[in-house]
């Protein structure tokens, strides 16, 4: 026979379906068992005290023998219970189910009245997050299987395993618990994200093929001239030509700027002050969006690189070319923490963005994934766009923001749109991530 019941929701995972737990039973409360024992002892002792006859000792002797045999029975059958959980690593997409199969067997010729199997799951931080108990009875040499299904709503690494196996004596007076350390590791990978409606990804190949554009700069390769515009560096003014032009017109030398035609994705792993579960949802949306951008870029022949801060807040880069690369990236990237508690570490994000988009021979396509309106980062994005590079901002929105708070959150990014930076919303749901225009 086999039991199947879903894992309940608590923190990091939700119920897989609404069915009742067919495998779980109701244990007799401990207080009630103690009261029953005390009543039984009283019923046995009172006749002995009142009758003072040898025959009145018979029930007491029978009870003592029964308790002794029950204890010996427990010692025998508790050693014969075996539990097997298939070891190894499981992977599933976020919002999908992962299944765990446990085999419980009685290797003795004696029946076992009650066995309690405790199965647990950890959260992203390694703490036990939820516990479920399977209660069943086993006949002589009988085995049974239990199937636990869990659906995960957050990316990351989880652990699941058997916490303990508890065997009861026939009368339920005694029990014996055996700890079990068998574990399964569950790796929750990103769910696919559709980016077909994102205009920036559609023009990315065109941008990458036409990055040699004449701009006012101090590079070596001269291209042409144009009439002076406010803001052009004075050292690029073509003075000889300007002095010969009537009306006092001034002209600026234009140079070709050589850039890397690839895509760089810069991840901001610092969030606004919000609930930890909301922070994990922001993390899910940003990571899934980054993976989708890599897939989109590779599909159009553009190389993609992801730059981020790792768990030790050190700068790192990755190329998400395979599922193993994505899983390694999820394990390495720094988890979402409030920027207000990060101090100077949060400034590293603007430095990464500046290095990716503003240096000579920098990337021509720059995607910035964030969940906060950091002034320094927004200024860098504006500068990137002013240098005629393809700048994009993908903003994960805290779901708790509504009405005027949401409008205030979006105001700085609306200003980015006015200077030509494409901005998109990233909203994480329990089953996936949606990306849309501002």
N, C-alpha and C positions, 0 to 999 in steps of 0.2 A: 504494500500500500504506500501511498505517497501523499504528502501534504503540500500545499502551496499557499502562501499568503504574502501580501505586499508589505514592504517596509513602511512605517509611518513617517509623517513629516515632522522634522524637528531641525531647524537650522539649515542644513545643507542639502536635504533631499526631501522629496514629497511622496505621497502615497501613489502607488502605481495604478491601483483601481480601488473602487469603493466597496469591494466585497468584504465580508466579515472574515476574521481569522478562523478558518475551520480547524486548524491544528491546535489552537490555544484552548486550554480548559481553565476551570476555576478551582484554585487551590483552597482547601479549608483554611480559614484564617488561623493564625498561630494561637491567638488568645482563646478561640473556641476549642482548639485541640487541647490546650492546657486545662480548660474547664472540664472537658470531657474526661481527661485523665484523673483529675481530682475527684470528680463525681464517682468514677469507677473505683478508685482507691477507697473512698468513703464507704461505698456499698459492700466492698469486700472486708473492710476492717470492722465495721459496726457489728455484723453478725458474730464475729469472733469475740468481740468484747461483751456482747450481750448474752450469747448462749454459753460460752465457755465450755464447748463440747468439741471433741476431736473432729467430728464430721464437719464442723463449721470452718475448719481450716482448709477443707478441700478446694473451695472456690479460690481461696488465696493462693494455694499451691499451684493450681491450674493457671492462674493469672501470671504468677511469677515465671512458670515454665514457658508460657506463651510469649512473654516479653523477652526472655532469654533466647528462645528459638528465633524470635523475630530479629533480634540483634545479630545472631549467628547467620541467619538468612541474608541480612543486609551485607554482612562482611563477604559473603560468598558471591552474591550477584553483582555487587558494585565493581568487583574486579573483572567481571565478564562483559561489561558494557564497553563497546568500541565505537568510536566516532571518527569519521573520515571526511575531511573537507579538501576538495581538490585545490592544491597549492599552485601558485603562479600569479601572473599579472593579467588582469582583465582591462580591456579598453572599451569605451563606448562614447558616443557623441553626447554632448550636453543636451539634456531634455529627453534622452533615451534611457532604456532600462538595461541594467546589468544583472545577470542571474547567478545565484550561488546555490550549489547542490551539496547537501550534507547527507551522509549515509550513517544511520544509527542502527547498531546490531547487538543482539543478545547472543553471546556465544555459549551460554550455559543451558542445561536441561531444565532449569527452574524458570517459572514465569516471573516477570517483573511488573509489579502492580503500577508503578508510577515512575517516570523518568522526566526530568526537566532539563531541556537543552537551552542554554542562554547564548544568543547570537548578538553581536554588537557591531556598530559602525562608528568610525571616527569622523570628525569634521576636518576641515582644511588645516587646522592647527594641531592635529594629532590627539585632541581630547575626545573621549567617548561621548558621542552625540546622541545616540539612541540605542536602546536595548530591546530585544524581543525574545520571548520565551516560548519554546515548543514543548507542549505537555502531551505525553502519550504513554501507553502501556505496551509491553512486548511479551509475546508468548515464548515458549522454549525454542531456542535457535531461530528466532524470527528477526527480520531486519526491516527497516523502513527508511524512506528517503524524504527529506524536507527541502523545499525549494523556496528561496528568499529572493524576491525581485525588488530592486531599488532603482528609482529614477532620480538622476542628479540634475540639479539646476545651476550648479556653479562649476567652473573649470578647476582643475587641480588634481591632486593626488590624495586618495582616501585609502583607509584600511578597513577590512572587514574580517571577522573571524569568530571562533567559538570562545566564549569567555569561560564557561564552566559547564559541567554535566553533573546533575544532582539526582541521586538514586534514593528512593524511599523504601522502607520496610513495608511488610504486608499491612500492618495496622496503621501505618503512617506515624508511628511514635518516634521512629528514628529516620535519619537521612544522612547521606554521605555525599560531600561535594568534592569533585575533582576538577582542578583548574586545567585549562587547555590553552596552549599558546599558538595554535594553528592560525595563520593569517593569510588573507588574500589582499593583494594590492590592486586598487582600481584607479586607472588613469582616465580622466574625463577630458576628451579632446574637443576642439571647437566644432560647433555646428556650421554647416555651409551658410554663407551670406551672399545674397544676390546684389551685385553692384551695377546691374545693367542700366539703372536709372541715374547713375552718378556720372555727370557730364565730364568731370575731370579725368576719369579713367578712360573715357572714349577718345579724348584728344591727347592722351599721354604719348602714344606712339608718334603722332605728328610733332608734338613738342620735342621729343627726344631726337628726332631726325633733323630738326631745324633750330638747333641751339646756337649755331654760329651766326649771331645777329650783331649788327653794328650798334654799339652803345658808347656813351661817353665814359671812358675809363682810362686807366693808365697802362694798359697792356701794350705789347710790342707791335702787334700786327695792325697796321693802318688799313682802313677800309674806305672811308669817304669822308665828306664833310656835310654839315647841315647848318642852318641858321641857329645862332645861339639861343638857348632856352634857359629860363631862370632855373638855377640850381646846378647847371653844368660847372664842373671844376674849372677854375681859371687857367690851370696849367694845360688844359686841352684846347684852349682858344687858339685858332689859327690866325696869329697876329698879322702875318704878311698878307694874307688874303683879305683880312678885315680892313686893313688900312687902304687897300685899293678899291674897296666897294663904296659906291656912292651912298649918301644918306646915313653914314655912320653905322651901317649894319655890321654885326659881328658874326663870325662863323666858328663852329666847333669841330675839331677833328673827331672822327668816329673810328673806333677800333673794334675788331672782332674779339669776342670773349669765348675762350674755349672752356667748355664745361663737360662734366661726365653725363652722358645721356641716360643714365640709369635712374631708378627710383630709390630714394631713401625714405624710410619710415621711421620717424622719431616718436618714441612712446614716452608720455608723461605719466609716471606711476604715482603721482601725488594728487589727492582728491580734495574737494571742499569738505568742510566739517559735516558729517552725516552719519547715519547708523551704519555699523559694520556690515550688515547684510546688503545695504545699498552700495557700499564701497565694493563689495565682491561683485555685484551686478555691473558696476561701472568697469571693473577689471575684465569681466566676461566680454562686454561689448567691445572694449578697446582691443583685446587680444583677438577676438574673432574677426574684427574689421581688419586688423593687420594681416592676418592669415589670408583673408579674402583679397586684399590688395596685392599680396605676393602672387597668388594664383592668377589674378587678372593681368598683372604685369608680365608674368612668364608666358601667359597665353598669347600675348601680343608681341613677344620677342624682346621685352625689356627686362634687364636684370634688376632684381630688387634686393635691398639690404635693410635689415631692421636694426635700429640702434636703441639701446635701453640701458637702464641701471639694473644691476643684478641684486641679489639678496644682500650683498655686502655694500651696496650703493657705489659700486665701481662700474665704469662705462664698459659696455660690451656690445658686440654686434653679432648678427646671425643671418643666415640665408635659409629661409623656410622652403626648401625644395622637396621635402618628403614628410611623411607623417611622423617619423622619428625625430626630424628636426623640430617640428611643431611641439612635440611632447617635451623635448629637451628645453625648448624655449620657455614653455609654461613653467617648468620646474626651476628655471634660472631667473626669470624676471622678478623684479622687486614687487611685492604685494602692495596693493593700494593702501596708503596711509594718509591721514590728513596733512595737508601742506603746512598748517599752522603748527604742527608738532615736529616738522622736519628740519626747521632752521635753515642753515645755509645749504643743506643737501639739495633742497628744491631748486637752487640756482643752477645746479648742474644740468638741468633739462634745457635751459636757455643756451648754455654753452654747447651742448650737443647739437641743438638746432642751428646755432650760428656756424659751427664747424661744418655741418652738412650742406648748408645752402649759401654761405657768404664767402667762403674761401675761394681763391683762384683754383680753377679746375674742380669746383664743387659740383654737386649733383644738379641736374637740370629739372628734375621732378622731386619735390619735397612734400611729403605728407606728414602732417603733425596730428597725432592722436592724443587728445587730452580730455579732461573733465572739469577744467577750471579756466578762468580768464586771467592768466598771469600776464601782467603788463609787459614784462621783459620779453616773454615769448611772442606776444602779439606784435611788438615792435620789430622783432627779428623777422617774423613772417612778412610784415609790410616791406622791410628792406629787401627780402628775397624777391618779392614780386616787383619791386622797383628796378631790380636788376634783370628784369624780363625773364625770370625763371618761373616755372609752373608750381605755384605754392597752393597747397590744399590744407584745410583744417577739418578734421573729423572730431566732432565734439560729443562725448557721452554725457547725456543729460540725467541728473539725479531725478528719479521718478517722483520724488516727494515735492518737486517744484511745480507750482501751478499758478495760473493767473499772472499777477503783477510780478511775483518773484521770478517766474519763468521768463517774462519779458525783460526784466532787469538783468538776468543771467545772460540773455542772448544779445543785449545791446552792444557789448564790445565786438562780438563776432559780426554783427550787422555792419559795423564800421569797417571791418576787414573786407567784407563783400564790396564796399564802395570803392576800394582801391584795387579790386580785381582778384582777391584771394577767394577761391571757391570754398564755401563752408557747408558742412553737412552734419545732420544730427545722427547720432548713434544711440539707439534705444534697445536695451537688453530686456528680453522677456524670459520666462522660465523655459522656453523651448527653442530660443534662438535670438538673433540680433537683426534689427531692421535699420537700414541706412537710407536716409532721404534728404532732400534739399532743405536749406534753411527756411 
